[in-house]
Amino acid sequence: MEVIRLLEKTLSKTSDITWKGLGIINEIIPSKPFQPVWAHAPFPKSSERTKPPLGLPRETDSLCPGCVKELREDIQQDRKDWRDIIKENPAMIKAYIYEKDGKVIMEKTCEKHGRFEDLISIDPKFFLHIESLFMGDDPQIPENILRTLRNHGASSIKYSRGGCMIVDLTNRCNMMCRPCFMDANQVGYVHELTMDDVRKILTDAANFKPRRQTAVMFSGGEPTLSPIFLDACRLAKELGFFSIQAASNGLRFALEPEFAYKAKEAGLRIVYLQFDGIGNEAHAHRRIANLYDVKLRIIENLHRAGINVMLVPTIVNTVNNDQVVPIVEFAVQNAGKLAGIAFQPVSFTGRDDDIPEEQRRRERYTTSHLAHDIAKWRDGLVDPMRDWFPLSALAPFADAVDMTRGLDASWGSMKCGCHPNCGAGFVLLVNKKTKEAVPVTKFINLKQMLKDMQFISDHYRGKKWAIAQMALSLMRNYNPDAAPKGLDLHTLIQLFLDQSGVKNFGVPIPPDKYDWSVQFIAAMWFQDVYNYDFRRTERCVIPYGTQLGEISFCAYNTGIGWRWIVEKEFRTASLREWYREHGRHPIYASKKPKPIPLPEEPQGVPVNLVTNIRTNGKANGKPKEA
């Protein structure tokens, strides 16, 4: 291995020299603008990209929680027409983000309802580090889209195609959770999409320019309760979307193992699975006695069917923040079966709109909390200042991949250009056999590689030139001395080209192709009315596809309340009417939690999930068959 490392060091230095030589050529010989057929405008140079106000202190536009509550009531009681809010921007007030007592705070004052203060970060240095890696906006989306599909006043998404479009198939659910974005089962009516609705939403998204790939995530409520769930997956696949997802509690996949195979056949690729921690006690607030055991069965059934799983833990301070380290260890121990973790620091909306101030302050959990908690895992393996980056830092990679696909590609690659305060994370490389985990940023110079990707997209000279430059950038930013044992540069390059989409665009990587698994562990911190920032909303990459167009995630679930507007305007039936026609579906929750009876284990090879995890983050005992 020492000889290999020596060769890799030589190759890395040679690549650096070659890169600088190509850089001189790029600077001397002008390149042509890059505008593939799917784009609405030429790619801007990195120096031309805009940025929102960043740093500390700064001013932004936010919402008054008191005014929002009154506005929603006026709309629900028909005292105000929702169309007026597009022109009026009601409830908007100025907010100030600044450092106070070693923390980052948002402060705002309404003349009517007084002063509001909320916590944004417990670590100003980490906050500024994440913001420093924001690489700039895409061009504003076309004016015709802003006048039609995204015409929602101050809540309109202006800068991004989006990386994942959510489509709520139903507001019905078979659980009763807190927190819950939509207050499922409690609003007194049913809002259920038809196939015509879904076809319109997906067709609009497919015809949208810039025509980038976006994940289509069916959600709810519980999307698998919808009678059109499988048909909706098939339609998304037929229209050319390659990442078809479901945000699910997963119960149907546990109770009906064959349903996972049907979903796979229909095109389902990933399930974002609600997951609160290790052991049934960690799930006790969901009021199902054996919910952790049910989750293990869900993961097993989905893995057998060939569907990837992302764990989605909602973290509430003083409720389940002690589960962060065990969840990360669980994901690593089960590398190859789990694609990663999408942590969601709590957003006080839906069922938590009226949370008392004292409780809100106690339970508030931010991305910075998460970064510090994960830093306790495996003796500080993950360094918040070295390894964490905003999700939008991946955007230059998407632009570079587009260069490798050329001018005639029918779709652009999936891209995440959200505000740096929205989401952040890190990438682990995990050995599936030994469970060794290493942050990629420990042996790759991410900051320099981001600049390299921007340089590639600033100077388009054809597909082969772009591929060569991407490989050179990886090699010159690679540190062999910090790389894990058993990983060589050739494997790393092949894994990078596969994972980025340069090779086999849109095709999943075969699960047994590499000994190493890439796990993405991230936080997506959605807003509520207490910390709302319109600069974030404008750059949303997770729009809801609705009967009133594409609406920012945070504007839909909180903000002025676009969810309530859409569901009121297009409600299907009252609960009583729905039950009379369709009957009641089971709701698995009770004041005295009861277990859900599970079917017998299916025949076949067990998945061998490692489930016995101690809170210090180390596996305890042998893998337990789930």
ZAMARGU-4260 file (C-alpha; in steps of 0.2 Angstrom, whole numbers, plus 5000, padded with zeros to 4 digits):
<rodrens>
0) 5000/5000/5000 | 5015/5012/5003 | 5020/5010/4985 | 5002/5014/4980 | 5002/5030/4991
5) 5018/5036/4984 | 5012/5034/4966 | 4996/5043/4971 | 5006/5058/4979 | 5016/5059/4963
10) 5000/5059/4952 | 4992/5072/4963 | 5006/5084/4961 | 5007/5080/4942 | 4988/5084/4941
15) 4990/5100/4950 | 5004/5106/4938 | 4993/5100/4923 | 4978/5109/4930 | 4987/5125/4931
20) 4993/5123/4913 | 4975/5120/4907 | 4970/5136/4918 | 4982/5146/4908 | 4975/5140/4891
25) 4957/5144/4898 | 4962/5161/4902 | 4971/5165/4886 | 4959/5157/4874 | 4941/5163/4876
30) 4927/5150/4878 | 4910/5150/4871 | 4894/5153/4882 | 4886/5137/4887 | 4867/5136/4885
35) 4861/5118/4883 | 4844/5115/4875 | 4836/5112/4892 | 4842/5129/4899 | 4832/5146/4897
40) 4848/5156/4897 | 4867/5154/4896 | 4876/5149/4912 | 4882/5164/4921 | 4901/5166/4925
45) 4905/5163/4944 | 4909/5182/4945 | 4891/5186/4939 | 4881/5176/4951 | 4871/5186/4964
50) 4870/5182/4983 | 4858/5186/4996 | 4864/5197/5011 | 4875/5186/5022 | 4886/5188/5037
55) 4882/5197/5054 | 4874/5208/5057 | 4861/5209/5044 | 4843/5214/5040 | 4830/5204/5031
60) 4811/5202/5029 | 4801/5191/5040 | 4784/5188/5047 | 4774/5193/5063 | 4767/5177/5071
65) 4752/5187/5078 | 4748/5195/5061 | 4750/5178/5052 | 4738/5170/5064 | 4725/5184/5061
70) 4727/5183/5042 | 4725/5164/5042 | 4709/5166/5052 | 4702/5180/5040 | 4705/5169/5025
75) 4698/5153/5033 | 4682/5163/5038 | 4681/5171/5020 | 4684/5188/5027 | 4698/5190/5015
80) 4701/5184/4998 | 4718/5174/4997 | 4722/5182/4980 | 4724/5199/4988 | 4740/5193/4998
85) 4749/5191/4981 | 4749/5210/4979 | 4749/5216/4998 | 4762/5205/5006 | 4753/5205/5023
90) 4761/5202/5040 | 4778/5206/5033 | 4790/5215/5045 | 4809/5218/5046 | 4820/5207/5056
95) 4838/5208/5062 | 4850/5193/5063 | 4865/5197/5074 | 4877/5189/5087 | 4871/5190/5105
100) 4880/5182/5120 | 4889/5170/5109 | 4874/5165/5099 | 4865/5170/5083 | 4848/5178/5086
105) 4834/5184/5075 | 4824/5199/5082 | 4809/5207/5075 | 4796/5219/5081 | 4778/5222/5076
110) 4769/5238/5080 | 4753/5228/5085 | 4760/5212/5093 | 4777/5217/5100 | 4794/5210/5100
115) 4799/5192/5095 | 4816/5184/5097 | 4822/5167/5092 | 4838/5157/5091 | 4846/5154/5074
120) 4863/5146/5079 | 4872/5142/5095 | 4889/5144/5086 | 4892/5160/5076 | 4909/5154/5069
125) 4900/5138/5062 | 4886/5149/5055 | 4898/5160/5046 | 4908/5145/5040 | 4892/5138/5032
130) 4888/5155/5024 | 4905/5157/5017 | 4903/5142/5006 | 4888/5148/4997 | 4894/5149/4979
135) 4880/5161/4971 | 4863/5160/4964 | 4857/5154/4947 | 4849/5166/4936 | 4831/5171/4940
140) 4818/5159/4933 | 4809/5166/4917 | 4796/5180/4919 | 4782/5169/4912 | 4785/5156/4926
145) 4784/5170/4939 | 4768/5176/4932 | 4760/5159/4932 | 4767/5143/4940 | 4776/5153/4954
150) 4765/5168/4956 | 4763/5169/4975 | 4768/5187/4980 | 4783/5188/4992 | 4782/5169/4994
155) 4787/5166/4976 | 4802/5155/4972 | 4813/5166/4961 | 4830/5158/4959 | 4829/5139/4958
160) 4822/5125/4948 | 4822/5115/4964 | 4830/5099/4968 | 4815/5090/4975 | 4797/5093/4971
165) 4784/5087/4984 | 4767/5082/4979 | 4755/5079/4993 | 4743/5065/4987 | 4732/5066/5002
170) 4730/5074/5019 | 4724/5057/5027 | 4737/5048/5038 | 4737/5032/5048 | 4747/5040/5063
175) 4744/5055/5074 | 4761/5063/5076 | 4768/5078/5085 | 4776/5087/5076 | 4766/5087/5060
180) 4768/5099/5046 | 4750/5098/5041 | 4741/5093/5057 | 4735/5077/5048 | 4718/5070/5052
185) 4713/5085/5063 | 4708/5098/5050 | 4690/5091/5048 | 4691/5089/5029 | 4700/5078/5016
190) 4711/5085/5002 | 4715/5071/4990 | 4723/5073/4973 | 4716/5064/4957 | 4727/5057/4943
195) 4722/5072/4933 | 4729/5084/4946 | 4745/5074/4947 | 4747/5073/4928 | 4745/5092/4927
200) 4757/5095/4941 | 4770/5084/4934 | 4768/5089/4916 | 4770/5107/4921 | 4786/5102/4931
205) 4793/5092/4916 | 4790/5107/4904 | 4798/5120/4916 | 4814/5129/4909 | 4827/5127/4915
210) 4822/5108/4913 | 4833/5101/4926 | 4830/5084/4934 | 4821/5086/4950 | 4816/5072/4962
215) 4798/5069/4964 | 4793/5065/4981 | 4775/5059/4985 | 4770/5064/5002 | 4755/5068/5013
220) 4748/5064/5026 | 4753/5046/5022 | 4755/5045/5003 | 4753/5026/5003 | 4735/5028/5009
225) 4731/5036/4992 | 4723/5024/4980 | 4733/5032/4966 | 4750/5031/4974 | 4757/5017/4962
230) 4749/5026/4947 | 4757/5042/4952 | 4774/5034/4953 | 4772/5026/4936 | 4767/5043/4928
235) 4782/5052/4935 | 4793/5038/4928 | 4785/5039/4911 | 4788/5058/4911 | 4806/5056/4913
240) 4809/5059/4931 | 4822/5047/4938 | 4822/5050/4956 | 4805/5045/4962 | 4803/5046/4981
245) 4790/5044/4995 | 4790/5053/5012 | 4782/5040/5022 | 4780/5033/5040 | 4782/5016/5031
250) 4768/5006/5040 | 4761/4999/5024 | 4778/4992/5019 | 4779/4983/5035 | 4761/4977/5035
255) 4761/4972/5017 | 4778/4966/5011 | 4772/4963/4993 | 4768/4982/4992 | 4786/4986/4992
260) 4789/4976/4976 | 4774/4984/4968 | 4781/5001/4972 | 4798/4996/4965 | 4790/4990/4949
265) 4780/5007/4948 | 4796/5017/4949 | 4799/5021/4967 | 4817/5023/4970 | 4819/5030/4988
270) 4809/5031/5004 | 4812/5045/5016 | 4807/5036/5032 | 4802/5044/5048 | 4814/5038/5061
275) 4816/5044/5079 | 4830/5034/5087 | 4836/5017/5093 | 4823/5007/5103 | 4805/5008/5105
280) 4807/5020/5119 | 4814/5033/5107 | 4798/5032/5097 | 4786/5032/5112 | 4779/5050/5108
285) 4772/5042/5092 | 4760/5032/5103 | 4764/5015/5095 | 4772/5003/5107 | 4783/4993/5095
290) 4786/5007/5082 | 4805/5004/5082 | 4803/4985/5078 | 4791/4991/5064 | 4804/5002/5057
295) 4816/4988/5056 | 4804/4977/5047 | 4801/4992/5035 | 4819/4994/5031 | 4821/4975/5028
300) 4806/4974/5016 | 4812/4990/5006 | 4829/4983/5005 | 4824/4967/4998 | 4813/4975/4985
305) 4828/4986/4980 | 4822/5003/4986 | 4834/5014/4995 | 4830/5021/5012 | 4834/5038/5019
310) 4831/5040/5038 | 4822/5056/5042 | 4823/5060/5061 | 4814/5076/5067 | 4825/5082/5082
315) 4817/5091/5096 | 4828/5098/5110 | 4825/5089/5127 | 4814/5076/5118 | 4825/5065/5107
320) 4841/5075/5104 | 4850/5062/5114 | 4847/5050/5099 | 4857/5059/5086 | 4873/5050/5089
325) 4865/5032/5090 | 4855/5036/5074 | 4872/5041/5065 | 4880/5025/5071 | 4865/5015/5066
330) 4866/5022/5048 | 4884/5018/5047 | 4883/5000/5054 | 4869/4997/5040 | 4879/5005/5026
335) 4873/4998/5010 | 4855/4997/5016 | 4853/5015/5021 | 4858/5029/5009 | 4860/5042/5023
340) 4851/5053/5035 | 4840/5068/5032 | 4839/5076/5050 | 4825/5089/5052 | 4828/5101/5067
345) 4811/5104/5073 | 4800/5117/5064 | 4785/5124/5075 | 4771/5123/5063 | 4756/5113/5059
350) 4752/5105/5075 | 4764/5116/5084 | 4759/5133/5077 | 4753/5140/5095 | 4767/5132/5105
355) 4770/5142/5121 | 4785/5153/5121 | 4794/5144/5135 | 4792/5127/5127 | 4798/5134/5110
360) 4814/5141/5118 | 4816/5124/5127 | 4813/5113/5112 | 4822/5124/5099 | 4835/5114/5090
365) 4846/5121/5076 | 4858/5115/5063 | 4872/5121/5074 | 4865/5110/5088 | 4866/5095/5077
370) 4884/5098/5071 | 4890/5099/5089 | 4880/5083/5094 | 4887/5074/5079 | 4905/5080/5084
375) 4903/5069/5099 | 4902/5053/5088 | 4917/5042/5087 | 4928/5053/5097 | 4926/5068/5086
380) 4927/5060/5069 | 4917/5073/5061 | 4923/5091/5063 | 4910/5105/5060 | 4922/5117/5053
385) 4931/5105/5041 | 4917/5093/5036 | 4901/5102/5036 | 4895/5113/5020 | 4879/5120/5014
390) 4869/5109/5003 | 4871/5123/4990 | 4889/5120/4989 | 4885/5105/4978 | 4878/5117/4965
395) 4895/5119/4956 | 4897/5100/4954 | 4880/5100/4945 | 4885/5114/4933 | 4901/5104/4930
400) 4892/5088/4927 | 4881/5098/4914 | 4897/5102/4905 | 4901/5084/4903 | 4884/5080/4896
405) 4885/5094/4882 | 4873/5106/4873 | 4861/5093/4867 | 4856/5085/4883 | 4837/5084/4886
410) 4838/5087/4905 | 4850/5096/4916 | 4857/5087/4931 | 4849/5089/4948 | 4854/5105/4957
415) 4853/5112/4975 | 4855/5131/4976 | 4846/5134/4992 | 4850/5148/5004 | 4865/5142/5015
420) 4854/5144/5031 | 4842/5131/5024 | 4852/5115/5024 | 4869/5109/5028 | 4878/5092/5029
425) 4893/5081/5026 | 4898/5066/5016 | 4904/5050/5024 | 4913/5036/5015 | 4909/5020/5024
430) 4917/5003/5021 | 4902/4990/5020 | 4913/4976/5028 | 4923/4984/5042 | 4911/4999/5045
435) 4925/5011/5045 | 4919/5029/5041 | 4928/5043/5035 | 4922/5061/5031 | 4926/5064/5012
440) 4932/5081/5017 | 4946/5074/5028 | 4956/5068/5012 | 4948/5080/4999 | 4951/5099/4999
445) 4932/5104/4997 | 4935/5122/4996 | 4947/5122/4982 | 4937/5109/4973 | 4922/5120/4973
450) 4932/5134/4965 | 4938/5121/4952 | 4921/5116/4948 | 4916/5134/4945 | 4931/5137/4934
455) 4926/5122/4924 | 4909/5129/4921 | 4916/5146/4917 | 4926/5139/4903 | 4916/5126/4892
460) 4926/5118/4878 | 4916/5102/4876 | 4912/5086/4885 | 4929/5077/4885 | 4938/5093/4891
465) 4925/5095/4906 | 4927/5076/4911 | 4946/5078/4910 | 4946/5093/4921 | 4934/5085/4934
470) 4946/5070/4935 | 4961/5082/4937 | 4953/5092/4950 | 4949/5077/4961 | 4966/5070/4959
475) 4975/5087/4963 | 4964/5090/4979 | 4966/5072/4985 | 4977/5069/5000 | 4983/5051/5000
480) 4990/5052/5018 | 4973/5056/5025 | 4963/5043/5014 | 4956/5027/5023 | 4966/5011/5021
485) 4959/5000/5007 | 4953/5015/4996 | 4964/5019/4981 | 4963/5034/4970 | 4956/5024/4955
490) 4941/5017/4965 | 4938/5035/4972 | 4938/5042/4954 | 4926/5029/4948 | 4915/5031/4963
495) 4915/5050/4960 | 4911/5049/4942 | 4896/5037/4946 | 4890/5046/4961 | 4890/5063/4952
500) 4881/5057/4937 | 4895/5060/4924 | 4894/5041/4920 | 4877/5033/4918 | 4867/5049/4921
505) 4851/5044/4931 | 4855/5026/4933 | 4857/5019/4951 | 4874/5012/4956 | 4873/4993/4958
510) 4873/4990/4977 | 4888/4978/4976 | 4899/4987/4964 | 4910/4995/4977 | 4916/4990/4995
515) 4913/5008/5000 | 4896/5016/5002 | 4893/5035/5001 | 4882/5041/5015 | 4875/5059/5015
520) 4871/5065/5032 | 4862/5082/5032 | 4851/5094/5041 | 4836/5102/5032 | 4830/5115/5044
525) 4813/5121/5038 | 4807/5138/5044 | 4792/5143/5055 | 4784/5160/5058 | 4796/5163/5072
530) 4812/5162/5062 | 4805/5166/5044 | 4817/5174/5032 | 4810/5178/5014 | 4828/5177/5007
535) 4827/5159/5011 | 4810/5157/5003 | 4815/5165/4987 | 4829/5152/4985 | 4819/5137/4990
540) 4824/5120/4982 | 4809/5110/4989 | 4794/5117/4981 | 4777/5109/4983 | 4768/5105/4967
545) 4750/5110/4970 | 4734/5115/4961 | 4740/5133/4963 | 4757/5130/4956 | 4774/5127/4964
550) 4775/5134/4981 | 4790/5135/4993 | 4791/5122/5006 | 4791/5134/5020 | 4778/5146/5013
555) 4767/5131/5011 | 4768/5123/5028 | 4771/5139/5038 | 4772/5157/5032 | 4756/5165/5028
560) 4749/5148/5026 | 4748/5142/5008 | 4744/5125/5013 | 4727/5130/5021 | 4723/5141/5006
565) 4726/5127/4993 | 4717/5114/5004 | 4702/5125/5007 | 4701/5130/4989 | 4702/5112/4983
570) 4695/5101/4997 | 4688/5085/4992 | 4675/5082/5006 | 4672/5084/5024 | 4678/5070/5035
575) 4661/5064/5038 | 4657/5063/5020 | 4673/5054/5016 | 4670/5041/5029 | 4652/5039/5024
580) 4658/5035/5006 | 4675/5026/5008 | 4675/5020/5026 | 4688/5024/5040 | 4706/5019/5038
585) 4715/5013/5053 | 4725/5026/5063 | 4738/5017/5074 | 4740/5028/5089 | 4731/5028/5106
590) 4733/5037/5123 | 4739/5020/5129 | 4751/5014/5116 | 4748/4997/5109 | 4759/4987/5097
595) 4756/4984/5079 | 4754/4966/5075 | 4767/4962/5061 | 4765/4948/5048 | 4777/4933/5049
600) 4795/4935/5043 | 4796/4933/5024 | 4806/4919/5018 | 4823/4923/5011 | 4840/4929/5017
605) 4839/4941/5032 | 4845/4958/5030 | 4855/4958/5047 | 4852/4975/5052 | 4864/4981/5066
610) 4852/4987/5080 | 4861/4986/5096 | 4868/5003/5097 | 4875/5011/5113 | 4873/5030/5115
615) 4892/5032/5114 | 4890/5028/5096 | 4899/5011/5096 | 4890/4995/5090 | 4886/4984/5105
620) 4887/4966/5102 | 4884/4956/5086 | 4872/4962/5072 | 4854/4957/5076 | 4844/4950/5062
625) 4829/4961/5059
</rodrens>
